[in-house]
Structures are given as structure tokens and as C-alpha cells.
Amino acid sequence: PIMDALSSVHKEGIIHRDISPDNIFITTDGRVRLIDFGAARQTMGGQKSLSVMLKPGYAPEEQYRTRGNQGPWTDVYALTATLYRMITGEVPPDSLERVMEDTLDIPVDLPQNVQTALRIGMAVRSSERYSSVEQLRAALNGQPPTPQAAVTNSTDSKENKSLNHVATDNTKKKKVELKLIAITSVALFLLVISILLAYVAFDKHASNDDNRVIVINDSLGDSGESGIKSEKNQAVESESISEPKQEENPSKETIKKNMYVVNCNENISLRTSPNQTASVIAKIPLGSQVGYISDSSNGFCKISYNDNVGYALSSYLSDSQYEDSSVKYNMYVAYCNEFITLRAKPDASSGELTKIKLGSKVGFIENTTAEFAKVSYNNLVGYVMSKYLSTDAPSDKTAPTASTSTMTVVNCQEWISLRLSPSKSADCIIEIPLGATVEFIETASNGFYKIKYNGYVGYSLSEYLQ
């Protein structure tokens, strides 16, 4: 049913752009529904600037760019990623990380046609991906799809050339580095031989009164220096030919203060440069102490950890081990079906730290924006939507009864929908504005109340009624 629905909207020139397990529901009568078309857009080709709407793990790389060439192939990637989650139970690796190093692991015990469908349906480059839902369906059914590139315009060609150019540059850089290491080794060897020959010649002609002792250092230190030194501390230093170091010795770095790793599940990455695609030097566990050196670019800090100097995201670092001391009072998760999301930043598109179940207690720290509050939960500090928090314990939250005559619309931005049946996919009868008064009739299924508004009888979500 989901493929049929996508095929229909694609024929109308519309793409969903937000397909994930969170937006697929099974109704009480067993029907499968694809919801949340809030990110859907009319497909206009690669030259049209589109807002960046994505869900990490399910969004292809073209969706991370405002002018990425998006089309039906964009939904094909997200739908295939959702199938991957259903099969493996794991969220696929982020598409941007796969651009540099593809770590997608497809189970080998699956039928060959399913393995092929997952691999091509989640191809990083859109030109290597199925161009339509029909092609993906055919592959899953073991039928050979028609050979058709997903994107053939010049925009995608330039994008793919850019990706290939990055990989080629990395290969060339490694080859140059290997050549430099080889040349450096040969040069250092010849330098040591020259020093030995100079010492032998000098020793034959030196006078006994000079009485100097020559020390030959034929090994290289961390700085790549070699030379000859006398008892008078006079030295003839040879030029360093070694490869430039990526970082200074940690002992030479000025550590300004200690900080702690917070706001993550298990650990964070210490990287070679302030970029999320940079190589990982080490993993730093949650709660570990690090030495803060300086702020850097792209939201990173330069830090020291276990004699390693590198870069880590500043959003995962705090002056105190946990920020529980700043908790003002306790609140409880309410007005949701099962759980809410604790995020790293006060933004609905920010990375997920963990899920917080309905009724769980959190420590309220502060309101950061009109929609988000900063809270503490299980030694994690992050941000949740304020509308899902209540000062009342779960036991104090009682559903209205038939004797309750009126209720008020709350916890929404502008309005809520009065629907034909107790389902998010049911047709909307009318929109009820924030603050409006409605008449409660009875409690329905799926978290809905049956209500009456302006002579209309229908169903609205109970989390928006008080």
C-alpha cells in the first residue's frame, strides 16, 4: 500500500521527503497509512532551491543541500532505508558519512534479489539508484528492473563528478604522502652516512689539546632532527626533512580548564580536524574528563584526552560532569502516545540522544525557545518540546468523563483537526483554533476524544484538549 501511495503522488509531481518508520502507521482495521506530508514538495528539478528537511539515516545525500537534485529517487532511498530498518532492526548509517566511506552492511542471509534491491535502493549517488518506486518493487519481487538512471540532467552529473573528485583527490594525496615518506627515509639515511664520514675525517686531524668528544645521534626524535654535539654544547643541526606533524605534542598545548563528556549515549569521537568526516583518533566515554584548549570552527573544540590532541563537538562537553545541579524542579512526560525525543539541540531536526517514555520524570532546567525546554534525564542533558511536559505526576492525569461538559484546545501552535474517525489519517472535518471551547462526548481509541464543535461532531487528539 505504501508503494502504491508513493507511486500515485509521484505521478502528480510530488515527493514526500520524510519517509521513515515514524511516519508509517497501521490503523485499527489493519490498513497501512503513510502520514506527515508536511515536508512534501512539488518536484521542480535540481535548479529549484528546496528547504532542508531530513531524518538522519533515512535521508539521501541530495536532501542535505538546498539545491540537491531531489525527485522520486529521493523517496526511494528513504523507503529502502525503512525496509532496511525493518529487516535488521538498526538505523542505516547516515548518507553523508557513506559519501566518504560506505559502511552499509547488508545481511548475506537474505535472498539475492532482496540484497540487490537494498544495495541499489540505498545507493549514495542518485544516478546509481532506482529512479522510481516501480523499479524498487520489481527488484524486491525478483523481476529485473528496466535499466534507467535515476537522474540524467547536468546538475546530478556535476554533483557525482564532485563526489568522485573528492575520492580521487584523497587517493592522490595518499600516493604523494607515500612518496614523501620514501624520499625522506632515503635522504635521512644518506645524511647519517655523511655525518659518519665527516666524523672519521675530523678524528684523524683533531689535535690532542682540543680533547673534544663527539656524540653521533643517528636516530630521529619526534621532531625529525639529527646532528653532532660537543661537550661545549655546540651543535651542528641538520635540517628536518620529516613529514609535518598533524598535532603538536600534547604537553606543549596550554590546557585552560577541565571539561566533561555529556549529552551522549556511550561515547563521542576525538577527530583529527574540526569536521564530522575527519578521521577518529579515539573514542571518549560518557562522563570522561578532558582538557579544554580552545574553541575551533564548525561547532568543535580543541581538547586533550589521554595524551591525544584533537577536536570534539562542543555540544557534548560541559564544565560540570552532569548538569543536575541546575535542575529547578521535576516535570513529567505527558500528552504523547508512547514517548518523546530528547535532542542535542533545541531543534526538531537535531540529533536524538534518547527516547523518554510517557510518564517518565525529567529535571526541568530552563525554557530555551518558545517550543523547547532544556531538561535532564538519566544523566543526559538535552532538549524536548515543552508541550509534552506537565508538572503533574502521571497518577494525577485523569481522562475526562461524560460529566465533563466542555474542554479547551491547548498545546498547539494555531489549530487542531476535527476528524471523521479516531485516526490521524482520517479526513479533516474542520480546524479548531487554539483556545477554542469544545463539548466533550466520550473517550475514543488511538488517543482521541469524541467531541462537538460548532455543530460538528468528530474526533480530536486528547493531548490537545484540557
N, C-alpha and C positions, 0 to 999 in steps of 0.2 A: 504493500500500500504506500509506503514512503517513497519508493522509486516511482510509482505511478503519479503521485502528487508532484514530485520534483519534475518529472518529465512534462507534466501539464504546465507548470509555471514557467519552465524553461522555454516552452514553445511560445509563451506570451512575452518572452524577452525579460523575464525577472529571475534574479538569483537570490537565494535565501541568505547566504553568507554567515550563518551562525548555527550550522547543524552540529549537534553533539548529543550524547545520551541525556543531558539535562532537558533538552527540548523535544524529546520523544516520549509520548505518554500512551498508556493503554487504558482505555475507558472501561467503565464497569460492564459494558456489554461486549467487551473483547475487541473493540476496534482500536487500531493503532493510529495515533494522531501526531503530526508534526506541527509544533506551535512556535510562537515567538518570531514573527516575521518583521520585528522592529528594525532589524539590520538589513532587510531586503532592499535591493536597488534594481532599477532598470539597467540592463546591460547596454553600455554605450561604447565598448571598445577600450583599448589601452590608453587613449589620449584623454579620457574623462577622469577628472580628479574625484575619487571616492573617499569618504571618511574611513578611518582605520577602525574596523570592528572585528575583533578576533577573540578566539579562545585558545590559549596555548595547547599544543598537542593535536588540535583539530583544524587549525587554520593553515593553509598553504603559504609559501613564502611571498607570493604576489599580494596577499592580503595585508602584509605588514607595511606596504607602501601605498601612499595616497594615489599614485598613478600606476600601480601594479595592474597588469592586464587581466582583469577578472571576467569570468564567464561561467558557463555550466561546469567547466572543468574544475572551477574553484569549489563548487558544491560536491563534485565527485570525490575530491580529496577528503573533505570533511566527512562525507558519508562512509568512505572506505576506512577512515580513521576510527569512526564509530563502530564499524564491523570488527576492526582490529581489537578495540577495547572489549567488545562482547566475547570475542574468541579467547583472548589472552588474559583478560581481567586487568590489563595495565594500560595507562595512558601512553600513546605513542610519543616518541621523542619529538621535541619542538622542531618545526621545519627549518628555522633559521640555523639551528645547530647542525642539522643534516646537510646544509649547504657546504660547510667546511669538512665534515666527517659524518658520513651516513651510518648511524648506529641502529637503524631499524632492524629488529630481529624477528623474522617471520618463522613460526613453528614449522619444523620439517615434517611433522607427522600429519599435516593437513593434506588433502587431495591436491595434486599438482595444479589443477585449474584454479583452485582457491588461492594457493600460494602466488600464482601468476597474477590473479586479479588484485590481491592485496599489494603486491610489489608495484604494478603499473598504476593502479588507482591512487597510490600514495607516492608516485614519482615526484621528486623535488622540483624538477623543471616541468612547467606546464606543457611544453611541447612533447614530452615523453609520456604524458598522462592520457587516460581515456578522455575524449572530448565530450562525452555525453553519458547520461545515466543508462541509456540503452546498451552502449558498449560494455559498461561495467556489468550489467545484468547478464549479457550474453556470455561474458568471461566466467562469471560465477556458475552459470549453467553448463559450462564446458563447451560452449559454442565459440568458434574463432570470431573475434570482432572484426568489423571492416577496418582495414588499415587507413586510419585518418588521424592526422596530427591534431592535437587539441587546439593549437594556436598557430596560425601561419602568417600573421601580419608582422611588419617590420619591428614593431615595439617589442614583441616577445623575442624576436631574433636577437635584438640588441641586448635584452636582459640576459639571455642564455649565453651570448658571447661574453658578457661581463662576468658571469659566473665562471665560465671556462677560463677567462683571462686570469681570474684570481687563483684558480688551481694551477695554471701554467706558471704564473709568477712564483708561487710557492715552490714548485719543482725546480725552477731555475735558481731560486735563492739557495736551496739546499745544495745544488751542484756547485755553485760558487763558493759556498761555505766549505765544502769538502776540499775543493781545490786550494783555498786559502790555508786550510789546516795542513795539507800536504806540503805546500810551498814553505810554510812556517817551520815545519819539522825539519825539512832539508836545510833551510837557512840556519837554524839553531845548531844542527849537527856540524855544519861547516864552521860556524862561529867557535864552537868548543875546540875543534881541531886547530884552528888558527891560534887560539889562546894557548894551547899546549905547546905548539911550535915556538911561539913568542917567549914562553917561559923557559924552554930549553936553551934558546939563544941568549936570553938575558942571564941565565945562571952561569954560563961559561965565561961571560965578560964582566960579571959583577965583581967589585973589589971586596976583600975580606972585611975592611973597615965599615962598609955600608951595613953589613950584618942585618939585612932585611929578610924577613920570612914571607914568602909569597903563599897566599891561600887561593887555591883554584876552586871556584864554585861552578861545577859543571852540571848542576841540577837547577831546574826552574822553580821559582816560588810562585805564589799566587799572582804576582804582578808580571811574570814572564821575564824578569831581569836576570842577567848573568854578568860576571865581571871578575877582576883581580883586585885584592885589597892587601895593603901592607900593615905592619904594626903601627905605623904612624897615622892609621885611619885614612890614608889617601887611597882613593879608589878610582879606577878607570871603568866607568859604567858603559855597558853596551846598550844600544837602542833596543827597546822592546819591540818584538815582532809578533807577539801573541795576539790572538783574536780578542777584540774588546769584550769586557765582561758586561753581562746584562744588568747586574746589580752590584753595588758596592758591598764591601764586607759589612755584614750587619752591625759589627762592633763599632764601625765608623759612623753609622747613622745615629742621629740625635732622636731619641725616644722622648716625646714630650709628656706622655701620660699613658696609663694603662686603660684598656677598654675590654669589654666582654662581648662574646658572641651571643646574640639573642635573636628572637623572631624567626627561627628556622626549625625544621623538624628534627634533623640529626646533625648536620654539619654544613659549612659553607666552603667555597673554593678560594684558595690563595693563588692568584694568577700572575703571570709574568708581566702583564701590562694592564692598564685600566680599560679593559674591554671584555665583554662576556664571551667572546670567541677565542680569547687568548689561552695559551696552554696553562694547565693546572700544575702548580708546584706542590701543593699539599692540601689535604682536607683538614679543616679546623672544626672540632666538635662543638656542639651547643654548650654554652657556659664557659668555654675556654678563655683564658686571659691572653691578650695580645698587646704589643707595644705600638701606640699610635705615633706615626712620624709626621704625616702631612696630608692635607686634602689633595685630591687629584681630579681628573676630568671624568665625565660620564657617570657621576654619582659614586665614584670609587674613592677609597682612602688608601694611602701607602702605609703599610704596617709591617711589623716584625713578629714572627712566630717560630719558635724552635730553631733560631739561628738562620731562618729564611726570611728574606725581604721580598715583598710582593704587594699585590693590590687586592682588595676585597670591597664588596659593595657596602657603603656606609649605612644603608638601611638595616643591616644585620649587626651593627655594632652599637654598644651603649656604654656610657660611663659607669653604670652600675650593672651588676650581674643580672639582676632582674628588676623590673620597674614596679614591683608590687608596692613599694613604699609610697608611690604616687597615687595609689588607688584611693578614691574618695569614698565610694560606697559600693555595695553589691547590687547587681541587677540580674534579671533572668531573661532567657531567650523565650520569646512568645510570638504569637501571630504568624507562625510559619507551619508548614506541614510536617517536616521531619527535622531539618537542621538549617543553619545559616553558615556563611563562609567568613572565616577570619582572614583578612587580606593584609599584605605587606604595606600597602599604601591606601589612603582614603579615596579609592577609585574602583569602580566596578570591573575594570579591565585589569586591575593589578593582580599579581601572582597570589595563589592560595597558600596560606600557611597551614590551615587545618579546618575541619568541619566541627561545628558546635551544635550538639543535639538540642532539640526542643526541650525547654525546662531547665537547661544547664545554668549554673550560676557563673557570672563573669564579674570581674572587678572593673567598675567604671572609672576612667581616668579623666577624660575631657571630651567635649564636643569639638571636633576639628573642622567640620563643614556643616552645611545645612542638612546633609544626608547621612554623614558618617560620624561615629563616635570611636574614640580610642579606648580599648579595653585590654584587660589582662586575663588570660585563660590558660591553665596548665603550664605555667612558666613561659608562656608565649605572649608577646605584646603585639597587637595589630589593630586593625580597623574593621568594624562591622556597621551595617546600616542601622541607624538609630530607630527606625520604625519597628524593628524586630526585638526591641528591648523593653522590659517592663520592670518597675520597682516592686511589683507584687510577686510573691512566690507562686509556683505552679498550682499549689493546692488552693490558692485564693482566686484562681481564674475559673469562674464558673460560666457555663453556657447559659444564654438567656432561656427563659421558659415561656410557655404560652401566655403567661400573665404579663410578660413584658410587652407593653403596648407600642413603644417607639424606640428607635435606635438612631445613632448619628454616624455619618460617614467620616472616618478618620484614617490616619496613617497612609494617605495617598498624596500625590502632587496636585492634581486638578480634579479628577473624577474617577469613578469606578463603573464597571459594566453590570447592567441587569441582563441576565442571560435566560434563554428559553429552558435550559436544563442545568443541573448542577455539574457542569463540566467547563473547563477553561476553553475548550474548542467549540462550545455551543454558540449559536448566533446571538448577537447582542440586540436586545430589545430597545434599550435607551441608556444613555450615560447619566449617572447621578453625580452631581458636583460635590466636592469636598465641603463638609459641614452641613449637608442636607439631612433632613429628618425623614426616616422611613418607618413603615409599620412592620414589625416582626410577626411572622406567621408560625414558622416551625424550623427545627434544625434538619437540614438535608444531608446528603452524603458528600464525600470528597472535600470536606471543609467548607461547604456552602450553607447559607441560611436562605430559606424561602421568605421573601419579603414583598411588600406592596409599596409602590411609589407612583404618585400622580395618576392613580387608577390602573397602573400596570402591575401585574403580578409576575414575579420571576425569581431568579436565584443570583446571589452575590456572595463573594468570598467573605467568610466570617472574620478574617483578620483585619478587614477594613471597616468593621462595624462595632460600635461600642454603645 
